[in-house]
């Protein structure tokens, strides 16, 4: 990890976000229309200033309509002739769109980029959703996993428990923390504080989902969209969030090819991101991380360097990642409570972090937020993205 390139030039200057959950919007086209104009207005940017559009939609069978990049202009006439492209990288699809926009600006091909992440999931029958999401696994070996991705991460949780001991209580603590945080977030799918006892108890309302994972250990099937306006530093704007770092690291797609409990790609992305930013983990004010399942957040504590391997449970038990802890994690409620519309997630995470840094987070706000980390992953820690964000205006 030497000779890393300089951090990207592009800065976040505006954003928009729908509420996540079961939306009345019929499709991705309508969801994207809800955030397109709103993001431009928030940034103080006219449509004729936009040089490129980068859309993150997983789809994978959720809807028959593809070619989503071309749908943006249908909700905003002024964008009809702007170059647009759709990107997909499993659950890190939104971050892939952000990375492409940053590269676009850094290469000098444009000065203003519009990034939109969206997904319409709830119109798909539940039995089909698990199979669609398994498209982000290695189907040759994992395609018949019962329970879809819940089954994949249930297996990961089982492996963790076998190697390091039962961490069910610690997973319930993570779930309770994120639900409590989500209760403060007006954009969250689930705005209810369930408390530790409910999350830690198997019941009719909180049954086992897969392996040792309970329903409260699993993120939600959600609809939603989020958008960012990213611009060259020379563009005048009312606010500006710089990328001190933006890194991606991959790992093997088949779980059989790696030690899944290492989250090696995530570990590498975090190490490179902190090095590129010239900061330590202790310098961060908050982190938005990819808690598709509570065991993922636990493993991410270890991958980011908060704990040694096998010691992630200590981090939540000691309150280090609590709202008032040393490093608050998922103040927005995370995927667990905010929801996980696949293509929107990475963009949403950056919006939530930017809101904290500009003091626009409302009831979610913590005092004096200066630096934020964002971690978004595709698949079971296959495509791993880390951003370090800092307010510069």
Secondary structure, DSSP 8 states (H G I E B T S, - for coil): --S-------EEEEEEE---BS-S--SHHHHHHHHHHHHHHHHT--GGG--EEEEE---TTS-S---GGGGGGGG-GGGTTS-EEEE--GGGHHHHHHHHHHHHHHTTS-SEEEEEEEE--TTS-HHHHHHHHGGGS-HHHHTT-TTTHHHHHHHHHHHHHHHH---HHHHHHHHHHHHHHHTT-TT-S-----HHHHHTS--SSS-EEETTEEGGGB----BEEEEEEEE-TTS--S--EEEEEEEEEE--SSGGGS-GGG-HHHHHHHHHHHHHHT--GGG-SEEE---SBHHHHHHHHHHHTSS-TT-HHHHHHTTTTSTTSSSEE-TT-HHHHH---HHHHHHHHHHHHHHHHHT--GGG--TT--EEEEEEEETTTTEEEEEEEEE--
